[in-house]
Amino acid sequence: MRNTCTATRLIDDEKTTVTRFDFAPDEETGWHEHGYDYVITAITDCHMRLEHPDGSETEAHVRAGEAYRRTAGIRHNVINASDQKMSFVEIELKK
């Protein structure tokens, strides 16, 4: 069983929820489902392993300063797959 990363809520209002995630090596978010469309911006280089409900795994590499977006409904567990600390900010776009 892995340790859980640190999630720090920065903003939570009627329009957005902004959360910073900080991971030590091999820490995880735990299984979760995104209720809103969201944007991730990497603070550090992020080498992530994503576990999916069907048992598959994928890896994603996001460089510091880069961003990506996803739609609501995604269910996964995010793991820091590197030997370095990893941090990103997630912005959920409420409807």
Backbone bond lengths (Angstrom), bond angles and torsions (degrees), N, CA, C in turn:
res aa  C-N    CA-C-N  psi(-1)  N-CA   C-N-CA  omega(-1)  CA-C   N-CA-C  phi
1 M - - - 1.445 - - 1.531 109.34 -
2 R 1.309 115.89 132.54 1.468 121.59 -178.81 1.526 110.92 -88.28
3 N 1.326 114.67 158.73 1.457 120.32 170.05 1.519 109.44 -75.87
4 T 1.328 115.67 154.51 1.461 121.44 179.19 1.521 109.52 -91.38
5 C 1.320 115.84 140.82 1.470 121.44 177.80 1.532 109.67 -66.20
6 T 1.316 115.49 170.86 1.462 121.33 177.07 1.517 108.94 -95.70
7 A 1.335 116.01 124.48 1.466 122.19 178.16 1.522 107.68 -112.73
8 T 1.334 115.96 120.52 1.467 121.48 -178.44 1.516 109.00 -115.45
9 R 1.322 116.42 114.43 1.470 121.56 179.09 1.521 108.46 -73.49
10 L 1.326 116.28 123.40 1.461 121.71 -178.90 1.525 111.94 -101.37
11 I 1.336 116.85 -37.59 1.469 122.93 178.57 1.522 107.33 -144.56
12 D 1.314 116.01 139.71 1.458 120.80 172.44 1.515 107.14 -149.69
13 D 1.329 115.85 98.73 1.458 120.36 -179.48 1.529 109.05 -133.90
14 E 1.315 117.42 -166.68 1.463 120.93 -175.70 1.530 113.53 -69.60
15 K 1.324 118.53 -17.06 1.465 121.13 -177.64 1.523 114.57 -105.46
16 T 1.323 117.82 -35.70 1.461 120.85 -174.84 1.524 111.96 -145.20
17 T 1.325 113.98 156.47 1.459 121.68 164.17 1.521 105.42 -122.93
18 V 1.328 116.48 125.73 1.458 122.40 -179.82 1.525 107.37 -116.99
19 T 1.335 115.88 124.18 1.459 121.17 -177.21 1.519 109.50 -132.01
20 R 1.320 115.95 134.46 1.469 120.98 173.34 1.521 107.99 -97.15
21 F 1.341 115.96 132.46 1.457 122.35 177.91 1.523 108.79 -113.63
22 D 1.323 116.37 127.66 1.464 123.17 177.69 1.527 108.57 -121.94
23 F 1.329 115.38 125.27 1.462 122.25 -175.96 1.521 110.40 -121.05
24 A 1.311 117.31 132.57 1.464 121.68 162.56 1.535 105.88 -80.42
25 P 1.319 118.43 166.29 1.464 119.59 176.91 1.539 111.24 -53.28
26 D 1.320 115.75 135.62 1.463 125.67 177.59 1.539 114.32 69.22
27 E 1.312 119.83 9.06 1.463 120.54 173.00 1.522 109.59 -80.61
28 E 1.328 116.07 158.56 1.459 121.94 -175.76 1.524 111.18 -132.94
29 T 1.347 114.37 163.46 1.459 119.46 173.44 1.512 111.04 -79.68
30 G 1.327 117.09 -28.47 1.459 122.19 -166.66 1.524 107.89 88.65
31 W 1.320 115.70 158.86 1.463 120.38 -178.63 1.511 110.26 -63.89
32 H 1.330 116.24 134.63 1.463 121.34 178.50 1.521 109.95 -155.78
33 E 1.324 115.34 157.88 1.456 121.93 176.34 1.515 108.57 -120.23
34 H 1.311 115.91 133.38 1.461 121.36 -178.91 1.524 109.87 -81.43
35 G 1.318 116.07 118.76 1.455 121.90 179.83 1.515 113.84 -84.08
36 Y 1.328 116.41 -11.05 1.469 122.10 -177.75 1.524 109.83 -136.09
37 D 1.334 116.86 158.34 1.455 120.24 166.89 1.527 106.88 -58.76
38 Y 1.332 116.30 149.36 1.460 118.21 -177.37 1.524 111.71 -149.06
39 V 1.337 113.84 160.52 1.460 123.25 177.36 1.517 107.45 -125.70
40 I 1.323 115.91 135.85 1.469 122.54 174.94 1.525 108.01 -112.47
41 T 1.335 116.50 132.62 1.466 122.02 172.36 1.523 107.88 -121.69
42 A 1.329 116.23 122.73 1.466 121.49 -178.27 1.527 110.38 -76.33
43 I 1.323 115.66 131.21 1.468 121.74 173.58 1.525 109.10 -88.79
44 T 1.323 115.57 -40.17 1.469 122.43 175.58 1.530 107.45 -115.95
45 D 1.317 117.20 170.25 1.453 118.88 168.45 1.532 107.26 -60.77
46 C 1.314 116.85 133.20 1.467 121.63 -176.79 1.524 109.85 -121.20
47 H 1.312 115.41 120.28 1.461 122.54 173.50 1.528 104.89 -111.59
48 M 1.334 115.67 102.63 1.456 121.28 -172.21 1.525 111.48 -110.91
49 R 1.324 115.13 140.48 1.460 121.52 167.82 1.520 105.71 -105.07
50 L 1.332 116.30 129.87 1.452 121.62 -179.52 1.520 109.04 -112.78
51 E 1.314 116.37 122.65 1.454 121.90 175.15 1.528 107.56 -94.42
52 H 1.336 116.39 135.65 1.460 122.19 -176.13 1.527 110.19 -114.01
53 P 1.340 116.90 156.78 1.467 120.93 -176.54 1.531 114.88 -57.32
54 D 1.322 118.08 -26.45 1.471 120.38 -179.55 1.530 112.44 -82.20
55 G 1.349 116.97 3.83 1.459 121.59 179.33 1.514 114.19 92.01
56 S 1.327 117.42 -6.74 1.468 120.14 178.64 1.524 110.54 -79.71
57 E 1.317 114.98 162.91 1.467 122.13 176.08 1.520 108.59 -132.13
58 T 1.331 115.48 144.53 1.458 121.21 172.51 1.514 107.61 -130.86
59 E 1.325 115.99 163.43 1.455 120.63 176.02 1.509 109.36 -119.77
60 A 1.315 115.77 145.44 1.461 121.69 177.97 1.523 107.74 -132.79
61 H 1.312 115.28 138.85 1.460 122.32 176.95 1.525 106.84 -119.67
62 V 1.315 116.29 119.90 1.458 121.51 179.52 1.525 106.57 -125.74
63 R 1.314 115.87 122.20 1.465 120.15 -179.02 1.516 110.77 -77.65
64 A 1.323 115.75 153.00 1.468 121.16 177.30 1.520 109.90 -52.34
65 G 1.320 116.15 131.25 1.455 121.46 179.23 1.516 114.15 91.76
66 E 1.330 118.13 -14.96 1.462 120.77 178.62 1.520 110.15 -84.59
67 A 1.336 115.84 159.51 1.458 121.44 -178.86 1.526 109.81 -138.46
68 Y 1.325 114.92 158.15 1.462 121.13 171.29 1.522 108.05 -148.34
69 R 1.350 115.99 163.53 1.455 119.55 178.71 1.519 110.18 -129.67
70 R 1.318 115.05 154.60 1.463 122.22 178.76 1.529 108.74 -139.46
71 T 1.315 115.47 163.02 1.460 120.21 -179.69 1.524 111.64 -95.33
72 A 1.300 115.32 160.81 1.462 122.10 178.42 1.525 110.19 -58.18
73 G 1.325 115.76 153.08 1.454 121.20 175.16 1.513 114.87 101.37
74 I 1.316 117.85 -10.31 1.465 120.66 179.40 1.528 109.17 -69.78
75 R 1.328 116.19 132.85 1.464 122.32 177.25 1.523 107.41 -121.70
76 H 1.340 115.66 127.71 1.467 119.48 -178.80 1.521 110.60 -166.70
77 N 1.335 114.46 175.13 1.456 123.62 170.65 1.521 105.96 -124.05
78 V 1.328 117.27 129.49 1.464 122.23 -178.14 1.527 108.65 -105.76
79 I 1.335 116.23 130.67 1.464 122.66 -176.87 1.522 108.99 -125.77
80 N 1.331 117.07 138.08 1.462 121.01 172.15 1.523 107.18 -74.88
81 A 1.323 116.57 109.71 1.466 122.41 -175.60 1.523 112.46 -95.28
82 S 1.332 117.71 16.06 1.472 120.39 179.98 1.525 110.10 -115.24
83 D 1.320 115.61 177.66 1.467 120.29 176.76 1.527 111.05 -100.42
84 Q 1.332 116.57 16.23 1.470 122.88 178.78 1.534 109.44 -118.73
85 K 1.328 116.43 157.36 1.462 119.97 173.01 1.526 108.96 -63.89
86 M 1.322 116.12 151.29 1.453 121.77 -176.68 1.525 108.35 -138.16
87 S 1.350 116.56 137.83 1.466 120.80 179.22 1.516 110.35 -142.41
88 F 1.333 115.14 141.88 1.464 120.62 172.11 1.517 109.51 -148.54
89 V 1.332 115.17 161.88 1.461 122.17 175.50 1.517 107.51 -111.05
90 E 1.329 114.97 133.29 1.467 121.69 178.00 1.528 108.12 -112.13
91 I 1.326 115.99 130.62 1.456 122.22 177.53 1.526 107.66 -116.58
92 E 1.328 116.26 113.33 1.454 121.35 176.59 1.528 108.17 -91.60
93 L 1.329 115.58 131.38 1.466 121.97 -176.35 1.523 108.27 -100.22
94 K 1.315 116.23 100.66 1.467 120.87 -178.22 1.510 110.28 -72.84
95 K 1.303 117.11 150.36 1.469 121.26 -178.42 1.500 111.48 -85.01
